[in-house]
């Protein structure tokens, strides 16, 4: 009798396509000979990693034959100190994306629903489907999360609500008062996950006090990342902030040693690098204003951003524009899979990278 892995697979995975977000680098691209790629497709920090993090890693390279602390105590203690919480309020993950998966595994099942904006970070829906739960998509309103509409979609089957703040791929944020009203009106049994991967780019007055809700024991989980402003994307390190009973469950579900030695040490060092944080914000703000002006001159509509990337409508086939830009060694992200076929998401880069992108975009738009 013949059989296949597909036959034996979980039914929840069968309709889930593999996650792909390939870069065009290996496909060449003509451009001037020797010209480097401009990488504006992954929302990375163009300034690079924290120099203090790099130094911390270098000091540990000869010790990577040893396993890391399975509990990540040092990093948890440092985070707890900064947040005014205890280590029992913090879980560490292999990037905040692992923590999204852990939340789904802990709190979703075949009879549950999870509510999320549309468009929003694709992994919310993927983790929901992989857990066998129903994804409930609520259209954004003027590119912002419509919390009122999301509240109206809550049913007895709802276990979880995802709020990206700022939201990927639109770059928009939800006012703190709106999040407060949403959290305080939650019915019992519903968990709110606030994904704050880009939080550090928000002005102080737009940063909701999620820690207060956690301290009060409300069913709220904040997810944060060292991938974005701290520049540690390649090390995969993030953390969750939640009431201790939630953290206990996440720790039960995670793999042991899920945060490696280098990532943990780099994250601790990056927390102390105020200069890198300040320089990254300043670079991002200058680039944001430059790209706003350039898009205006090109007659392109864009969504004002609270993050380190901008959604821009090129009013043409976005996939075709991305391929044409790749021919000039400029990488940006198409948004057709988010239901935005004429839009691109572009990371705010260095002045040189932004100049290269705009010059290439101007040339491509003139011929397409």
N, C-alpha and C positions, 0 to 999 in steps of 0.2 A: 504494500500500500504506500503510495507516495504522499508526502505531506510537504508543507512549506512553512517557513517562519511566519509568513503573512497569515496563514491559517491559525497559527498559535498565538498571534499577537493580541494584545488588548484591543477590544473593539473601539475604544476611545482614541487609539492612535491611528487607526486605519484611514480616517479621513483627514489626517493632519499632515500637510506637506512638510518636508525637511526645511529647517530654518536656513535660509541662504541670504546673505548680504555680501556677495563677493565684490571685491574691488577690481577695477579694470586694469591694474598694473601689469599683470602677467600677459595681457592682451596687446601690450606694446603701446601704440599711439605714436604718431609721427613726431610732431613738435621739433624744435631745434635739437640738433645732435647734442647729447650730453645734458640736456635740460632736465632738472629734477621734477618729479611729480609734485603738484600742489594737492594736498590731501585734505579736502574739505567735506568729506562724506560721513565721518563717524562721530562728529561732535567732540573731538579731542581737544585738549589744551595745546594750542600751537606754540606756547612758550616752553613746553616740555615739562618734565617732572620737577618736583621740588629738589633743589640741589642738596638739601639736608637729607632727603630720602635716598638720593643716589649715594651719598656718603655712608649712610647707615647700611645700605645693601653691600657696598664694597667691603665693609668691615666684617661681614658675615659669610662671605663666599667660601672660605675654607672650612666652614662648619656645617655645610648643607648635607653632610652625611648623617646629621642628627634630625630626628623628628621635631616638629614644632610643639609648643605647649598646646595640647588638645583643646584647652579652654580659652586660649587667647587672653590670659589674665591681664597682662601688662596693657594691651590696647584697650581692653574693656575698662580697666581702672582709669586710664587717661580720659577716655570718652565720658565715663560717668562723672569724673571730676568737672569736666567742662560743662556738662549738661545739668549738674546739680541733682543727679540721680545715683543709684547704686549700680554695681556691675550686674546685678540680677535683672536690671531693666534692658540689657543689651545682648543681642545675638550677633555673631559675626558670620559673614558669608563670602563665598567665592564670587565677589561682585554682588550687587543688589539683585541681579537677575536670579541668582541661586535662592535668595531669600523670597522672591516672588514664588518660585517653585515650591519652596518649603511651606509657605503660607497656604498654597493651594492643596498640598498633600495633607496638611494638618486639618484644614477646615472645610474642604469641599469633598463631595461625593456624588454618586449618580443621581441623587434626588435634589441636588442643590442648584442654585443660580448665583451667578456673579455679575454685577452691573459695572459697566465701564463706558467711558466716552467713546465716540467714534468721529474722527480718528483719534487713537491714542497708541501708546507703546504696544507693539504687536505681541509682546510676550505675555501680557495680561490674558489675552484670549487664548493663546497657545497653552499656558499653564492650566487655565480653566478647562479647556477641552481634554487635555491629557488626564485630568483628574476625573473625567466623566461627567462634568457639570455643564449646565446650560449657560452659554454666554448671552447676556442681555446688553445689547449695544444701544446707547442713547446718543443721537446726533448732537454734536457741539452746536452752540448758539453763537454765531459771529466768531467762530474759531475758539470759543471758550467753553469749558465744562458748564453744562446747564444743570446745576445742582437741584433746582426745583423739579425739573423733568425727571432727573434720576431718582429723587425721593418718591415721585409718583409711581415709579416702576417697581418699588420694593413690594414684595409679596411674602407670604409665610415661608416660601422656599428660598428666599434671598439669604445668603450667608455672608456675602462679601461685596464691598463696593470699592473699586479702584479709582483713585483721583491722582492723576499726574500733575504735579505742581512745582515748577512749570511743566507743561504738557509737551510731550514729544509725539508728533512732529510739528506742532503749531507754535511752540515757544510761549504760549499764553499762561497766565496764572489766575488763580481764584483769590479774590479779596479775603483777607483773614476773617472779617466779620461773617462772610458767607459760609466759610468752612465751620466757624463756631456754631452758627445757627443750624447747619446740617448735622453736625456731630451731636448737638444737644437735643435734637428732635428724633434721633435714631430710635427705632423700635428695638426691643430686646432681641438678642440672637444675631444681630447684624454687625459685622466687623468692617471698619473703614481702614483701607490701606492708602496712606498718603505717600506717594513716591516723590521724594525730594532730592533726586539725583543732581538736580541743577540748582538747589536751594541757595548756594553761596552767591549766585549771580543776581539774586533778588535784592532790591533795596531793603533795608531793615524794616521799613514800615509795611512792606508787603509780605513779610515772613510770618506765617501763622505760628502761634505758640502751641505746637503739637505736644511739646514736652509737658505742658500743663495738663492736657487731657490724659497723658500717660500717668502722670503723678496722681491724678484723681482716680485712676483705675478704670477709665472709660475704655470701650472696645476699639481702640485706635492703635494702629501700627504705623510708625514712620520708617521709611526706607531711605537711607542715605548712602553716598558712594564716594570713594576716593578716585574714581575714574575720570571725573570731569575737571573741576577747577584745580585739584591737586595733581593732575597729570599722571596718574598711576593706572591707566586703562589696561596696560599689558600685564599687570600683576594680579588683577581681579580681586579686589577687596572692597567690601561694603559692610554695612551694619544696619540692624533693625533696632528700633526703640519701641518698647511696648511694656505693658504691665508684666510683672514677674511670672504669673501663671501662664501667660502666652509664651514668654521666652523659654520656659521649661519645656513646652511642647515643641517649639522649633528646635531646641537642642536635642530632643529625642529623635527627631526626624532627620537631622543632618548627618552627613558622613563624618567620621572622626578625621581630624587633621585637615579639615576643609579649607583652612587658611594657611598658606605656606609660610615658612620662616621669613623669607625676604619680603613678602607682602605685609606681614604683620609689623616688621621693623620699619619698613618704609612709611607705613601709615602713621605710626607713632611719631616719627621724625617730621612728617608733613604737617601734622597738627601744630607743630611749633614754628613753622615757617611762615610767619606773618608777612614777610617781605614778598615771598612768592605769591601768596594769596592776593596781596595788594596790587602787585605788578600784573597779575592775571586779570583782575577786575579792570584795571586801567586800560590794558591792551584790548580787552573785549569791548569796553565802552567806546573807545576811539574807532575800532573796526565797525562797530554797530552803526555809528553815525556816518561813517564813510560809505557803507553799503546802502544805507537808507538814501543818501544823496544820489549815489550812482544809480540805484533802481529808479528813483524819481526821474533822473535825466533820461533813462532808457524808456520811460513811460510804463514801467512794470508795477503792478500792485504787489504789496507785500504785507505780511502780518507783523505788526510791532511786537518785538520779542522781549521776554524777561529772562532769556537763557543765553547760550553761546552759539546759537544758530538762528537762521531766519528762513521762514517759508516764503517763497516768492513764486508768483504765477507768471510763467513765461508766455502763456496764451498760445502755446504750440504743443505738439506731442512731447511731453517731458522726457520720455525714454529716448527719443531721437536726439533731443538736445543734450542729454547726458552722454550719449555715445559720441556726439560731435565734440563735446568738451574733452572727452577722454582722448580723442585724437590729438588734442593739444596738451595732453598730460595734465589735465585738471579734472579731479574727481569730486563729484557732488552726488547727492542722493536723490533718485527719482521717487515719486510718491504715488505712482499708479496703484500700488498694492494697498495704499491707504484711501483709495477712492478719490485721489486728486491727480488725475492723469496729465494735467497741464502745469503742475507745480513741481518745484524742486525744494529740497532742504539743503542749505549751504551753511557749513560751519564758519563762524567768524574767525579769520586767520590773522596772520601777521600783516603789516602794511604791504610787504612784498607779495605775499600770497593773495591778498585781496585785490591788489593791482593786476596780478596775473589772471585771476578769475574774471574780473570785470572786462579786461581787454579781450580775453577769449570769448566771453559771453557776448560782448558787443559784435565781435566778428561773426560768431555763429548765428546770432539773431538776424544779422544782415543777409545771410545766405539761406535761411530756412523759413 
